[in-house]
Amino acid sequence: MSAIWFCLVALMLAAYVLLDGFDLGVGILHLGVARTDAERRAVISTIGPVWDANEVWLLAAGGTLYFAFPALYASGFSGFYLPLMMVLWLLMLRGISLEFRSHVSGPVWTPLCDTVFCGSSALLAIFFGAALGNVVRGVPLDASGSFFEPLWTNFRLGSDVGILDWYTILVGLTAYFALAQHGSLWLTLKTAGATAERARRLSRISWVFVVVLTVLITYCSFQVQPHIRASFAAHPWGLAFPALALAGLAGMRRWTSPKLASVGEFRAFLSSCAYLVGMLTSVTFGLFPLVLPARGNPAFSLTIENAKAGDYGLKVGLIWWVIGIALASAYFIFVYRYFAGKTLTADQEQDSGRESY
């Protein structure tokens, strides 16, 4: 039962990365992709109907984590208190900038909201990546399951680590470029004209950074966390997960080529989804059964067994989880189908003779 819930938590986090990931990517790129206010409105409209719903998956993942692995929830939220508060503020600023951008018109307010939206999206991508890097690297857990890390120390791996070091920053940068790539492919799929072409060019540029950083963090992760190397050595079938990420990288390159750009927009976006899922499942497979490795003394690590809730509660909760996720999934399918199609500016609508949503 604990292994099932481990997979369900990983599934919820993957859903959040795939859905809110392109929201963050749009925020990272929108100042560069859109050159006029009309284009920026069109860019923001591509995520307008869904961005807040996408963040439901983050809340659902947190709730699932609290229910299934309360010891991990308690340890992680106390040890990462400062960065979690920073993430909370960034989420609020991002939402405020999106919702209130069009409420006041002026030469200061609109650019300010655009800048806050871009900056908060970029920092969230880096912070989420750094958080994943901390989980892979491990934290200084003690016998009680508690730990404390300053925001940074000397940026080196050792006994006196901080939340930010060279490895977690490297993972954060990888997340930044991967989500920027994800967002650019979403914009290519959802916009038209010059905006879509700029997004396509940025996706090809981002792809190079993603490939280089993927190679770097793969090598470094195997050196930083020996458990990952041992997991893949003991179960070679797990190489299917990195293979999925490689297939996603190849697919993004193929379907964004100029010759196939007109027919490959959706396939390129699916390839980006495959890459992200492949990377996340590779990490999940490599760490299992650990949920939070301990640096210094591996005996203090939190696993799916010593961090889980009671078996009876997990069995009953699984029934309600299935019902709740089925309802949420049905809602998301409806929303995405209802708002399908490209988002056009007013001029593009006149030229095409159709209305955008």
C-alpha positions in Angstrom: 0.0 0.0 0.0 2.8 2.4 0.8 4.3 1.8 -2.7 1.0 2.6 -4.3 0.7 5.9 -2.5 4.3 6.7 -3.4 3.4 6.3 -7.0 0.2 8.4 -6.5 2.1 11.3 -5.0 4.6 11.1 -7.9 1.7 11.1 -10.3 0.1 14.2 -8.7 3.4 16.1 -8.9 3.9 15.0 -12.5 0.4 16.3 -13.3 1.3 19.6 -11.7 4.5 20.0 -13.6 2.9 19.2 -16.9 -0.1 21.5 -16.5 1.2 24.4 -14.4 4.6 23.9 -16.1 3.5 25.5 -19.3 1.8 28.3 -17.3 5.2 29.1 -15.8 6.9 28.8 -19.2 4.4 31.3 -20.7 5.2 33.6 -17.8 9.0 33.3 -18.4 8.7 34.0 -22.1 5.8 36.4 -22.5 7.9 39.6 -22.4 10.1 38.2 -25.2 7.4 36.5 -27.3 4.9 39.3 -27.3 5.9 42.7 -28.5 2.7 44.7 -28.3 0.0 44.9 -25.6 -2.5 43.1 -27.9 0.0 40.2 -28.3 0.6 40.1 -24.6 -3.1 39.9 -23.9 -3.3 37.1 -26.4 -0.4 35.3 -24.8 -1.9 35.6 -21.3 -5.3 34.5 -22.7 -3.8 31.1 -23.7 -3.5 30.3 -20.0 -6.2 32.6 -18.6 -9.0 30.0 -18.4 -6.8 27.3 -16.9 -3.9 28.6 -14.9 -5.6 28.7 -11.5 -7.2 25.3 -12.1 -3.8 23.9 -13.0 -2.5 24.9 -9.5 -5.1 22.7 -8.0 -2.8 19.8 -8.7 -0.1 21.4 -6.4 -2.7 21.6 -3.6 -3.8 18.0 -4.3 -0.3 16.8 -4.3 0.4 18.5 -1.0 -2.8 17.1 0.5 -2.0 13.6 -0.7 1.5 13.9 0.7 0.1 15.0 4.1 -2.4 12.1 4.1 -0.1 9.3 2.9 3.3 10.3 4.4 2.7 12.6 7.4 6.3 12.2 8.7 7.7 13.4 5.3 5.2 16.3 5.3 6.2 17.4 8.8 9.9 17.1 8.2 9.9 18.7 4.8 7.7 21.7 5.7 9.6 22.5 8.9 13.1 22.1 7.3 12.2 24.0 4.2 10.1 26.6 5.9 11.9 29.7 4.5 11.9 28.6 0.8 8.3 27.4 1.1 7.3 30.9 2.4 9.2 32.4 -0.6 7.4 30.1 -3.0 4.0 31.0 -1.4 4.8 34.7 -1.9 5.8 34.1 -5.5 2.6 32.2 -6.2 0.6 35.0 -4.7 2.4 37.7 -6.7 2.0 35.7 -9.9 -1.7 35.3 -9.4 -2.1 39.0 -8.5 -0.2 40.2 -11.5 -2.4 38.0 -13.8 -5.7 38.9 -12.3 -5.2 42.6 -11.8 -3.3 43.4 -14.9 -6.4 44.5 -16.9 -8.2 46.2 -13.9 -6.1 49.3 -14.1 -4.7 50.8 -17.3 -1.7 53.1 -17.2 1.9 53.4 -18.3 3.2 52.1 -15.0 0.7 49.5 -13.8 0.6 47.2 -16.9 4.4 47.0 -17.4 4.7 46.4 -13.6 2.3 43.5 -13.7 4.0 42.1 -16.8 7.4 42.3 -15.1 6.1 40.7 -11.8 4.4 37.9 -13.8 7.6 37.2 -15.7 9.9 37.4 -12.7 7.7 35.3 -10.3 7.3 32.6 -13.0 11.1 32.4 -13.6 11.9 32.3 -9.9 9.2 29.6 -9.2 10.7 27.4 -11.9 14.1 27.8 -10.4 12.9 27.2 -6.8 10.9 24.1 -7.7 13.9 22.7 -9.5 16.2 23.5 -6.5 13.6 21.8 -4.3 13.9 18.6 -6.4 17.6 18.9 -6.3 17.5 19.0 -2.4 15.4 15.8 -2.4 17.8 14.0 -4.7 20.9 15.3 -2.9 19.5 14.6 0.5 19.2 16.8 3.6 20.9 16.6 7.1 18.2 14.6 8.8 18.8 13.6 12.5 17.4 10.6 14.4 14.1 12.4 15.1 13.5 13.1 11.4 14.2 16.9 11.7 16.7 19.0 9.9 17.6 22.6 9.2 19.3 24.1 6.2 20.2 27.8 5.7 19.4 29.3 2.3 23.0 28.9 1.4 26.5 28.3 2.9 29.5 28.0 0.6 27.6 26.5 -2.4 29.5 23.2 -2.0 28.5 19.7 -1.2 29.6 18.6 2.2 28.6 18.3 5.8 27.6 22.0 5.9 25.1 22.2 3.0 22.5 24.9 2.3 19.3 24.8 0.3 21.2 26.4 -2.6 24.5 24.8 -3.7 26.1 24.2 -7.1 24.0 21.0 -7.6 20.6 22.4 -6.6 21.2 25.5 -8.7 22.1 23.4 -11.6 18.8 21.5 -11.2 17.0 24.8 -10.9 18.5 26.1 -14.1 17.5 22.9 -15.9 13.9 23.3 -14.6 13.9 26.9 -15.8 14.9 26.0 -19.4 12.7 22.9 -19.5 9.6 24.8 -18.5 10.5 27.7 -20.8 10.7 25.1 -23.6 7.3 23.6 -22.4 5.7 27.1 -22.4 7.1 28.0 -25.8 5.6 24.8 -27.3 2.3 25.6 -25.7 2.4 29.1 -27.2 3.2 27.7 -30.6 0.2 25.5 -30.3 -2.2 28.2 -29.0 -1.2 31.4 -30.8 -0.8 32.4 -34.5 1.2 34.7 -36.7 4.4 36.4 -35.5 3.8 35.4 -31.8 3.7 31.7 -32.7 6.8 32.1 -34.9 8.8 33.8 -32.1 7.7 31.1 -29.7 8.9 28.4 -32.2 12.3 30.0 -32.5 12.6 30.3 -28.7 11.7 26.6 -28.4 14.6 25.6 -30.7 17.0 27.8 -28.7 15.8 26.4 -25.4 16.1 22.9 -26.7 19.9 23.2 -26.9 20.1 24.4 -23.3 17.8 21.6 -22.2 19.9 18.9 -23.9 23.2 20.2 -22.4 21.7 20.6 -18.9 20.0 17.2 -19.0 23.3 15.5 -19.7 25.0 17.5 -16.9 22.4 16.8 -14.2 22.2 13.1 -15.2 25.9 12.7 -14.7 26.0 14.8 -11.5 22.9 13.1 -10.0 24.6 9.7 -10.3 27.6 11.1 -8.5 25.8 13.0 -5.8 23.2 10.3 -4.9 24.7 6.8 -5.1 21.3 5.3 -4.4 20.2 6.3 -7.9 23.1 4.5 -9.5 22.4 1.4 -7.3 18.7 1.4 -8.3 19.3 1.4 -12.0 22.1 -1.2 -11.7 19.8 -3.5 -9.7 16.8 -3.0 -12.0 17.9 -2.3 -15.6 14.3 -2.2 -16.8 14.1 1.3 -15.1 16.1 2.6 -18.1 12.8 2.8 -19.9 12.2 6.1 -18.0 15.3 7.9 -19.2 14.6 6.5 -22.6 11.2 8.2 -22.5 12.9 11.5 -21.7 15.3 11.0 -24.6 12.4 10.2 -27.0 10.8 13.4 -25.8 13.9 15.4 -26.6 14.1 13.9 -30.1 10.4 14.5 -30.7 10.7 18.1 -29.8 13.6 18.6 -32.2 11.8 16.8 -35.0 8.4 18.4 -34.7 9.7 22.0 -34.4 11.8 21.8 -37.5 10.7 24.3 -40.2 9.6 21.6 -42.6 7.2 20.0 -40.1 6.2 23.1 -38.0 2.8 23.4 -39.6 1.7 19.9 -38.7 3.8 19.2 -35.6 2.6 21.7 -33.1 0.6 19.3 -31.0 3.2 16.5 -31.3 6.0 18.8 -30.2 4.0 19.7 -27.1 3.3 16.0 -26.4 7.0 15.4 -26.8 7.8 18.0 -24.2 5.3 16.3 -21.9 7.1 13.0 -22.5 10.5 14.5 -21.7 9.2 16.0 -18.4 7.5 12.7 -17.4 10.6 10.8 -18.3 12.8 13.0 -16.2 10.5 12.9 -13.2 9.9 9.2 -13.3 13.6 8.6 -13.6 14.1 10.5 -10.4 11.2 8.7 -8.7 12.6 5.3 -9.8 16.1 6.1 -8.8 15.1 7.2 -5.2 12.6 4.5 -4.4 12.0 3.5 -1.6 13.5 6.7 -0.2 11.2 9.7 0.0 13.8 12.0 1.7 17.4 10.8 1.8 19.6 11.8 4.7 23.1 13.2 4.2 25.7 11.9 6.6 23.9 9.0 8.1 21.7 7.0 5.6 20.0 5.2 8.5 18.1 8.4 9.2 16.6 8.6 5.7 12.8 8.7 5.4 11.4 5.8 3.4 7.9 4.8 2.2 7.7 2.6 5.3 8.9 4.8 8.2 7.1 7.9 6.8 3.7 6.4 5.9 0.4 6.7 7.7 -1.5 3.7 9.0 -2.4 0.9 6.6 -6.2 1.1 7.4 -6.3 4.8 6.7 -4.3 4.4 3.4 -6.8 1.7 2.2 -9.9 3.7 3.0 -8.3 6.9 1.6 -7.5 5.2 -1.6 -11.2 4.8 -2.4 -11.9 8.5 -1.8 -8.8 9.5 -3.7 -10.0 7.6 -6.8 -13.4 9.3 -6.6 -12.0 12.8 -6.1 -9.4 12.4 -8.9 -12.0 11.1 -11.3 -14.2 14.2 -10.7 -11.2 16.5 -11.0 -10.1 14.8 -14.2 -13.5 15.0 -15.8 -13.6 18.8 -15.0 -10.2 19.3 -16.6 -11.1 17.4 -19.7 -14.2 19.5 -20.1 -12.3 22.8 -19.6 -9.5 22.0 -22.0 -12.0 20.8 -24.7 -14.2 23.8 -24.2 -11.3 26.3 -24.6 -9.5 24.3 -27.4 -8.2 26.2 -30.4 -5.9 29.2 -30.9 -6.0 32.5 -29.2 -6.0 35.4 -31.6 -5.5 39.1 -31.3 -8.3 41.4 -32.5 -6.6 42.0 -35.8 -6.1 38.3 -36.3 -9.8 37.7 -35.6 -10.8 40.2 -38.2 -8.4 38.6 -40.7 -9.6 35.1 -40.0 -13.3 36.0 -39.6 -13.6 34.1 -36.4 -13.8 35.0 -32.7 -11.4 33.8 -30.1 -12.5 32.7 -26.7 
